[in-house]
Amino acid sequence: MQYKKLTQLETDIYFNGELIGHIEKIGSMYSIEVRYMPLNLSQEHKRLIKGIVSRLNKHYLEYNYKRYVHAYNLKNSKMYGKKYVEFQILD
């Protein structure tokens, strides 16, 4: 009995040294998984992969930031904005 490999791992996707997903080639399709969100693209749209991955990751980071602000009631602090400001307590 012989098995033919249907999928082929093309690459892993890293962001700031953290593994966030991978790209597989399945026949004439690309299967992309970023932060547990699967997406399939045809081989003709290969040039769109980089933009899709960056947008999915950006949306995930913004969503986590909003959850963090809401959980700790930081709406009136300087952290509630487009830029994250880190406060440090000096001794």
C-alpha positions in Angstrom: 0.0 0.0 0.0 1.3 3.4 -0.9 0.2 6.9 0.2 0.7 10.0 -1.8 1.2 13.2 0.2 -1.7 15.6 -0.6 -0.5 18.5 1.5 2.9 20.1 1.6 3.9 22.6 4.3 5.2 25.7 2.5 6.2 27.8 5.5 5.6 28.8 9.1 4.6 32.4 9.9 6.4 34.2 12.6 5.7 37.6 14.2 8.2 39.0 16.7 9.7 35.6 17.1 6.3 34.0 17.9 4.8 31.3 15.7 1.4 32.6 14.6 0.5 30.3 11.7 1.5 28.3 8.7 0.9 28.0 5.0 0.2 24.6 3.3 -0.2 23.8 -0.4 -3.1 21.5 -1.1 -3.2 20.6 -4.8 -3.7 24.0 -6.5 -4.9 25.8 -3.4 -3.0 27.4 -0.5 -4.4 26.8 3.0 -3.4 29.6 5.4 -3.9 29.4 9.1 -3.2 32.6 11.2 -4.0 32.6 14.9 -6.3 29.6 14.5 -8.3 31.2 11.6 -8.2 29.1 8.5 -8.4 30.5 5.0 -8.1 28.9 1.5 -6.8 30.7 -1.5 -6.3 29.5 -5.1 -2.8 29.4 -6.5 -3.5 32.3 -8.8 -3.9 34.7 -5.8 -0.6 33.8 -4.3 0.4 37.5 -4.2 -2.4 38.3 -1.8 -1.1 36.0 1.0 1.3 38.5 2.6 -1.4 41.2 2.9 -4.0 38.8 4.2 -1.6 37.5 6.9 -0.6 41.0 8.0 -4.3 42.2 8.2 -5.4 39.1 10.2 -2.5 39.5 12.7 -3.1 43.2 13.0 -6.8 42.7 13.7 -6.0 40.0 16.3 -3.6 42.3 18.2 -6.1 45.2 18.1 -8.8 42.9 19.4 -6.6 41.7 22.3 -5.7 45.3 23.2 -9.4 46.3 23.3 -10.2 43.3 25.6 -7.3 44.3 27.8 -8.5 47.9 28.1 -12.0 46.8 28.8 -11.0 44.2 31.4 -9.0 46.6 33.5 -11.2 49.7 33.1 -8.5 51.8 31.4 -10.8 53.9 29.3 -9.8 57.1 31.2 -6.1 56.4 31.1 -3.6 57.3 28.5 -3.4 53.7 27.4 -6.8 54.0 25.8 -5.8 55.2 22.4 -3.9 54.1 19.3 -0.6 54.0 21.1 0.3 51.9 24.1 2.1 53.9 26.9 3.9 51.8 29.5 4.0 53.2 33.0 6.7 52.2 35.4 6.7 52.8 39.1 10.1 54.2 40.2 11.3 53.5 43.7 
